[in-house]
């Protein structure tokens, strides 16, 4: 559900970027957990932020087919991040994922970056997680509760995100995508995608709960367990990242995703043309920055074959490099936030 720049106007794009920046700034201030009665960032969580960001980046490369539709979908990962990191760290990690995708892989527009982070991060991490997931697992965590909470919260977050896409295009004056028909296509297809993502999310969270139940207890209660260890989870996730990003991504569905499918049903094409000088400018900037556009090498497939470089190599390289960049950015934000909070704490004491 990555929106392209052509779907929104500069005013909508700028407004949503400002809104998203405000939410990110607030999240930086709120990334904290209780430890010995004091509020501070849990340093043990920082590596997990990086690894979870890399895992979701790799997982988003895997488009699964939606039977009987000719469409495909991929996980958003917002509920997964919120459940394992907390809503604030989850939102910041999602922002890292989508920023890396837009900058270096041209997946989602630069102008639409604020929209994409809001649509895929805000509704899941702050609305669906707090109002649905957290309420269901509030008293006691179990596999059944994880399953129900994951399924309902993922579906709700994705439905809200899909509806937001329709609103943003409407506010942008995209007359080629009439509000009614676009809405009637976007909501059902993302309901189907949400069901599959909910099952995947439930499976991953259940694995973490079985391996390290104290991690979920920490997020649920806000109280850090002194003996909490992320090493086993991080090792398993690192192996999964290499496998998913480097190998499984080669077998992703080539069908258009839910957003592209909806656009194609209305316009006859999965893409909407750029309009205006600003769109041309921001598009050219992205083209220069993105060194692996659409998760492949910039040279054409014919040139790759002539140079004996398989086309699939670009996908594998993209999966590994993208995951690494996401991990580095997420960890950098976590470390920077922690340093900032310590400096602020020291200044207040003085």
N, C-alpha and C positions, 0 to 999 in steps of 0.2 A: 504493500500500500504506500509505496514511495511516490509522492507527487512530483511531477516534472514542473519546471518553471513555467511552461506554456499554459498550465492550468490556472495560474493565479496572476493577479495584477500586482505591480510594484507596491501599491498602497496596502493591499492585503498581506503581501509577503513581508513588508516592512513592519506592519502592525504585529503580525504573529511572531516575527523575530524578536521584537521588543518584549512581547508578553512572555515568550519562552525564556529570554535572557533574565527576566525578572524572577521567573520560577526557579531557574538554575541558581541564581544568586541567593534566593531564599533557601534552597536546598543545601547550598554550601554552609550556610549558617546553622542548619538544623541537622547536619550529619553528625550525630552524637549518640552515645549510648551510656547507660548508667553503670558506673563501676565504683565500688566503695562509697556510694552515696554522692559521687560527683559526676557531672555531665562532661563527657569528653569523647573524642573520636577513638574508636577501638582500632588500634594500629594493626591488630591481627587481621582485620577485615580488608585492609588495603590490597594485599595480594589477591584476595578473592574477588575484589572489584575488577581487577585486571583480567583475571582468568575467566570470570563470568562474562565480561564484555567480549572477550575473544571467542568464547563458546557461542554466545548468541550471534555474533558476527558470522561465524562459520555456519551456524544452523540456519540463518536467514538466506544463505546461498542455496539451500535445498528446497526447491519448489516441488511440492507434491501435487499430483493430479487430482482434481475434483471430478469424480466419476459422472459421466452423463452430461457434462457442461462444456467441455473443450477449454476449461479454465484450469488454473493452478493456484496454489497459495503457498505461503511460507510462514513460519512462526514469527510473531512480533517480538515476543520475549519479555514484554513489560511485567507481566505477573510473575514470571519466573525470577526476574531480577529483584522485584520488590519482596518476594517471599524469602529469598536467600540473603538479600543485602539490606532490606528495609526500603521504604518508599523513597527516601531522599537520595540515598546512595544509588538505588535502582534507577531513578530518573537521571542522575548525573551520568551513570554508565550508559544508559540508552542514548543520551545526548552525544557521548563519545562515539558510539557505534555509528550513528547516523551521520555525524560530522565526517568521520573517516570515509564512509561510503560515498558521500557527496563529493568530497574534495579529491580523492584519489581514484575512485572507481566510477564516477559519474552516475551513481545510483541514487536518484533523487536530485532535484535541482538545488543550486546554491540559494536562489531567491526563495525557494520553497522549503529551505532547511528548517526554519522556525515552525512552519506548518507541520512538517513531518515529525519533528521532535514532540510537538504538542499532541498531535493525533495519536502517536504510537507510545508516548511516554506519560503524558499527563493523565489521560483517562484511565490507563492501566495502573500506574503507580499510586495515584492519589484518590481516584474515584472507585474503581472496581476493587482494588486491593483493600482499601480501608472500609468500604461499605459492604463488601461481600466476602472476600477471602478471609480477612481478619476476623469478621464476625462469626464465620462458620467454625474456624479452628480456635476460637478464643479460649474456651475452657480446657479442652483436651485434644491433642493432635492424634489422629489415627489415619490409616490408609483410606478409609471410607470418606472421612472429612476432607482429606487432601484432594481426593478425586472430585467430590462434589464442589468444593471451593474453587479448585482449579478450573473446572469446566464452566461453571457459572460466571466466574470473574473474567475469564478469558473472553467468553462470548460477549459479555456486557461491554468490556473495554473495547473490543473490536467493532461492535455495533456502533458505539459512540464515536469511535475514530472514523468509521466509514461515513457516518452521518455528518461529521465535521468536514470531511473532504467535500461532500456535496454542498454544504453551506459555503465553504471557502471558494469553490468555483462559481457559485451563484453570486456571491458578493463581488467576485472579480469580473462579473458581467460576461461569463462564457456562455453566450446564447446557443452555441452549438451543442451544449450539454444542458438541455432543459431540466429544471429542478425535479419535476415529477418522474419522468422516465428514468433519469439518472438515479434517483433515490430508490426506485422500484427494482433496479438491477443491483445496485451496490449492497443493499441490506441483505437480501437472501444469499448472495454468493459469499459474503463475508460471515454469514451465519454458518455456512458449511465449512468454511476455512476455520472458523472459531472452534467448531466441535473437534476437528482434528488437532488443532493447536492445544486445545484443552487437555486432550488425552496425552499428548507429548509432554506438556508441562507437568501434569500429574505424575507421569512416570519418572521424570527427572527429580522432582521434589521428593517423591517417595523414596528414591534411591538415596538422596542426601539424608533423609530422615532415618532410614535404616542404618546408614553408615555413621552418621554423626548427628543424633537427635538433638544434642545441645545447641547446634547451630540454629535450628528452627526455634528452639526455646528462647534463645537469645533475642532473636528478631521479634518473637511474639510478646515477650515480657519486657524487653528493653533492658534486662539485667544481664550483664556479661558474666559468663561462667569462667572462673579463673583457669580451669583446665581445658577450655574449649580449644580444639586443634583443627586447623583447616588443611593440614598436609595431605591426608589421604584423599580428600575431595579434590584438592588442587591437582594432584598427580593424575587422578582418573580423568578429570576434565581436560588436562593438557593432552593426554592420549586421545581423548575424544575429538579435540580440536584438530589435531594432526590428521586423524582418520577422516573426519567430516570435511574439513577444508581442503585436504589434499587428495582424497580419493572419492568419497561419497558424492561430493559436489559435481563430479563428472557425470553422474547419472540423474541429475535434477531434471524435472519436467521442462520441456521447451514450450509448453502452452503459456499463453499470456496470463499474468496474475489477475486477481479479482478486479483491480482498478482498470488495468488495460483491457480486460475482457468486457467490462461494462462500457468503456469508451468506444470500443470497437463495435459493440452491438448497436450503438446509437449513431456513430459517425461513419462506420465502415472502415475505420483505421484505429489502431491501438494507440496512436499518437495524435496530439493536437499541435498544429503549427504555431511557431513563435509569432508574436505580433508586437511590433514596436522596437525602437532602437535600444531601449534598456535591456530587453530580453536578449537581443542579439549580442550586446556587450557582455552581459553576465554569462551567456552561453559560451562565448569565446574565451572568457577567463577560465571557466570550468574545463574547457577542452584543453587548455594549456597546462593546467594543474594535474588533471587526471592522467596518470601514467599507465593505468591499466583499465581503460574505459570498458564498461560492461563486463568486467572481470576477465579481460583478455588483453593480449598484446595489441599495441596500436597499429602495427602493420597488418595488412589484410591476410585472410586465411590462405590465399594463393601464394603470397610472398612467404608465409610461414612454411608452406609445403615445399617451396623451392629451396628454402634454407634448411630443410630437414627438421624443422621445429614443429612438432604436432600441435594442432590447434588446441587440444585439450590441456596442453602444458600451461597455457595462459590461465585457465581456470584453477588449476592446482596451485600455481604460483600466487594467484590473487587470494586464494583461501588462506594460505600460510602467511603471506605478507600482511594482508588485511587484519587477520587475527592478531598478529604481532603488534601492528601499529595501534590497534584498539586497546590492547593490553597495556602498552606503554603509556598511552594518553590517559587511560582510566587510573592507572597507578600514579601517574604524575599529578593528576587532579587530587587524588586521595592524599598524597604526601604533602602537596601544597596546602590543602585545606587543614591538615593536621598541624603543619608548621604555623599557619596563620592563627589558628585557635590557641596554640601554645604561646605565641608572641602576644596575642591579645590578652590572654590570661595573666601573663607576666606583667604587662603594662597596667592591668587593673589592680594587681596586688601592690605594685609600686605607687 
